[in-house]
């Protein structure tokens, strides 16, 4: 059985060729196409662990055996939650950039492949650290804004340059950075909310210049994000329907089910396909065949 697909934030780190309008790299993850990840998002590759060599410049040599065992158990139970970072070498292999504990754990479990993000060769160590943070599934909009600001301030990037680096539209970079102008009280309150307002609503909040208007909108956002059971104005809680057992992480499994249902509905009343539709379906077919073929080995 192939390893579970990780949960991640692919939209926060775009492959530089895609950001510059070039064709996606060959071998990009078919899972992105299957579940609707944007084409300019990070291409998550599933590489054979035997293609990845250790980083000779890794300063940390000792890893706590108990921590490694805990991580192995977590990966075995829940799948890899965050990809490792690699750089492609001239001989076709890949060198580890970050995620050594994860790679060691995957190897110890006997898994044949591991989810990876390919880091461009011209990205320096400081950028790599920020990129790894941007890949975290639990990153908040404010933490995302802080990470972008770190890159901007360290390298004096313009918003357009920063957007090309991380695969974001220039306008979205500006809006994301605008979150840093919000009062500390709002940021601290956001961190305590169990049900958080969407990112685009925070952008609207940051765009308001009048403090009274901003505070009023914030109070409304908090009320809307709070379920009625807790005294708010939001929708009553709905329990997500249980998923059947899956090797994919829950968000991916749900995406696959939605895609399957949509394709079944379309097949019952088909229409002529556009060329782009045909290309996507062909890529999905190849991805499905590859996944099923690997599962039979």
C-alpha positions in Angstrom: 0.0 0.0 0.0 1.5 3.4 -0.9 2.1 5.9 1.9 -0.5 8.3 2.9 -0.5 11.7 1.2 0.5 14.5 3.5 -1.5 17.5 4.5 0.3 20.7 3.6 -0.1 24.2 2.4 0.9 23.9 -1.3 -0.5 27.3 -2.2 2.0 29.0 0.0 5.1 27.8 -1.9 5.0 27.8 -5.7 7.6 26.2 -7.9 9.6 29.0 -9.4 9.1 27.9 -13.1 5.3 28.0 -12.6 5.6 31.4 -11.0 7.5 32.7 -13.9 5.0 31.4 -16.4 7.0 28.4 -17.5 5.7 24.9 -17.9 5.5 22.8 -14.7 8.4 20.5 -14.2 8.0 17.0 -15.5 7.1 14.4 -12.9 4.9 16.8 -10.8 2.6 15.2 -8.4 -0.5 13.8 -10.1 -2.3 14.1 -6.7 -2.4 17.9 -7.2 -4.5 17.5 -10.4 -6.7 14.9 -8.7 -7.8 17.1 -5.9 -7.8 20.5 -7.6 -4.6 22.1 -6.3 -3.8 25.2 -8.4 -1.3 24.7 -11.2 0.9 27.5 -9.8 1.1 25.8 -6.4 4.0 23.8 -5.1 4.4 20.6 -7.1 4.6 17.9 -4.5 6.7 15.0 -5.8 6.7 11.5 -4.5 10.3 10.4 -4.9 11.9 7.1 -4.3 13.8 7.2 -1.0 16.7 5.6 -2.7 17.0 8.6 -5.0 17.6 10.9 -2.0 21.1 11.4 -0.4 21.8 12.9 2.9 23.0 16.5 3.2 26.8 16.5 4.0 26.4 20.0 5.5 23.9 18.9 8.1 25.1 20.2 11.4 22.9 18.1 13.5 24.3 14.5 13.8 22.5 13.1 16.8 18.8 12.5 16.9 16.9 11.4 20.0 15.9 7.8 19.5 12.7 8.3 21.5 11.7 11.3 19.3 12.4 9.3 16.1 10.3 6.4 17.4 7.5 8.8 18.2 7.7 10.3 14.7 7.8 6.9 13.1 4.7 5.9 15.0 2.9 9.1 14.0 3.8 8.6 10.3 2.7 5.0 10.4 -0.6 5.9 11.9 -1.4 9.3 10.2 0.9 9.5 7.2 3.5 12.1 6.5 2.0 15.5 7.5 4.7 17.7 5.9 6.9 17.1 2.9 10.7 17.1 3.1 12.7 19.5 1.0 15.3 18.4 -1.6 17.5 19.9 -4.3 18.0 18.1 -7.6 21.5 17.1 -8.5 23.1 16.9 -11.9 23.3 13.1 -11.7 19.5 12.8 -11.4 19.5 12.2 -7.7 18.2 14.6 -5.0 20.0 16.0 -1.9 18.1 16.5 1.3 17.6 20.2 2.3 15.3 19.9 5.3 13.3 17.2 7.0 16.0 14.7 7.9 14.0 13.2 10.9 11.0 12.7 8.6 13.2 11.0 5.9 14.9 8.7 8.5 11.5 7.7 9.8 10.1 7.0 6.4 13.2 4.8 5.6 12.8 3.0 8.9 9.2 2.2 8.1 10.3 0.6 4.8 8.3 3.0 2.7 9.5 3.2 -0.9 8.6 6.9 -1.6 8.4 10.1 0.3 6.6 13.4 -0.4 9.1 16.1 -1.4 9.2 19.8 -2.5 12.1 20.5 -4.8 13.9 23.7 -3.6 15.4 25.8 -6.4 19.2 25.8 -6.4 19.4 29.6 -6.0 17.4 29.7 -2.8 19.7 30.4 0.1 19.6 28.8 3.6 17.6 31.7 5.1 15.0 31.4 2.4 14.8 27.6 2.9 14.0 28.1 6.5 11.1 30.4 5.6 9.9 28.1 2.9 9.8 25.2 5.3 7.7 27.3 7.6 5.4 28.3 4.8 4.8 24.6 4.1 3.4 24.0 7.6 -0.2 22.9 7.5 -1.0 24.9 10.7 0.4 28.2 9.6 -2.0 31.1 10.4 -2.4 34.1 8.0 -0.5 36.2 10.5 2.4 33.7 10.6 2.3 33.6 6.8 2.5 37.4 6.7 5.5 37.3 9.1 7.3 34.8 7.0 6.8 36.9 3.8 8.0 40.0 5.7 11.1 38.1 6.8 12.0 37.4 3.2 11.1 40.9 2.0 13.2 42.6 4.7 16.2 40.3 4.5 16.6 40.5 0.7 14.8 43.9 0.0 12.4 42.2 -2.4 9.7 44.2 -4.0 6.2 42.8 -3.7 6.4 41.6 -7.3 9.7 39.8 -6.7 8.4 38.2 -3.5 5.4 37.0 -5.4 7.5 35.4 -8.0 9.6 33.7 -5.4 6.7 32.2 -3.4 4.2 31.8 -6.3 1.7 34.4 -5.2 0.0 37.2 -7.1 1.6 40.6 -6.4 -1.7 41.9 -5.0 -2.1 38.9 -2.7 1.4 39.5 -1.4 0.5 43.1 -0.6 -2.8 42.1 1.1 -1.1 39.4 3.1 1.6 41.8 4.3 -1.1 44.3 5.2 -2.1 42.0 8.0 0.9 43.1 9.9 -0.6 46.5 10.3 -3.5 45.2 12.4 -3.4 45.9 16.1 -1.7 43.3 18.3 -4.9 42.9 20.2 -6.7 41.6 17.1 -3.8 39.2 16.3 -3.8 37.9 19.8 -7.6 37.5 19.8 -7.4 35.7 16.5 -5.0 33.1 17.9 -7.5 32.3 20.7 -10.5 31.7 18.4 -11.6 28.1 17.9 -13.4 29.1 14.7 -11.3 31.6 12.8 -12.4 34.1 10.1 -11.3 33.4 6.6 -8.1 35.0 5.3 -9.9 37.2 2.7 -12.0 38.7 5.6 -8.9 39.6 7.4 -7.6 41.4 4.3 -10.8 43.5 4.3 -10.2 44.2 7.9 -6.7 45.4 7.3 -7.8 47.6 4.4 -10.0 49.8 6.8 -8.2 52.9 7.9 -10.8 54.0 10.5 -10.2 52.3 13.9 -13.8 52.4 14.8 -14.9 50.8 11.5 -12.1 48.2 11.9 -13.1 47.3 15.5 -16.8 47.0 14.5 -16.0 44.7 11.6 -13.7 42.6 13.8 -16.5 42.1 16.3 -18.8 41.1 13.5 -16.3 38.6 12.1 -15.8 37.0 15.5 -19.6 36.7 15.9 -20.0 35.2 12.4 -17.2 32.7 13.1 -18.6 31.6 16.4 -21.3 28.8 16.2 -24.8 29.6 17.6 -24.2 26.9 20.2 -21.5 29.1 21.6 -23.5 32.4 21.5 -22.3 33.5 18.1 -24.1 34.2 14.8 -22.4 31.4 12.8 -24.0 28.3 11.3 -24.8 25.4 13.6 -22.0 22.9 13.8 -22.3 20.1 11.2 -20.5 16.9 11.6 -18.6 15.9 8.5 -19.8 12.5 7.1 -17.4 9.7 8.1 -14.9 8.8 5.5 -14.2 5.2 4.5 -10.8 3.9 5.4 -8.2 5.5 3.2 -4.4 5.7 2.7 -4.9 9.4 1.9 -5.0 12.1 4.4 -8.6 13.2 5.2 -8.6 16.4 3.1 -7.3 14.5 0.0 -9.6 11.6 0.6 -12.6 14.0 0.6 -11.3 15.7 -2.5 -11.1 12.3 -4.3 -14.6 11.4 -3.3 -15.9 14.8 -4.6 -14.0 14.4 -7.9 -15.3 10.8 -8.3 -18.9 12.0 -7.8 -18.5 14.9 -10.2 -17.1 12.7 -12.9 -19.8 10.1 -12.4 -22.5 12.9 -12.7 -20.8 14.2 -15.9 -20.6 10.8 -17.4 -24.3 10.4 -17.1 -25.0 13.4 -19.3 -21.7 14.0 -21.2 -20.9 17.0 -23.2 -18.1 17.7 -25.8 -14.8 18.2 -24.0 -12.5 21.1 -24.3 -8.9 20.4 -25.0 -7.9 21.5 -21.5 -10.5 19.1 -20.1 -9.1 16.3 -22.1 -5.6 17.0 -21.0 -6.6 17.1 -17.3 -8.5 13.8 -17.6 -5.6 12.1 -19.4 -3.2 13.3 -16.6 -5.7 12.0 -14.0 -5.9 8.6 -15.8 -2.1 8.3 -15.9 -1.9 9.2 -12.2 -4.6 6.7 -11.2 -2.9 4.0 -13.3 0.4 4.7 -11.6 -1.0 4.7 -8.1 -2.9 1.5 -8.7 0.1 -0.1 -10.3 2.4 0.8 -7.4 -0.2 -0.7 -5.0 -0.1 -4.1 -6.8 3.7 -4.4 -6.5 
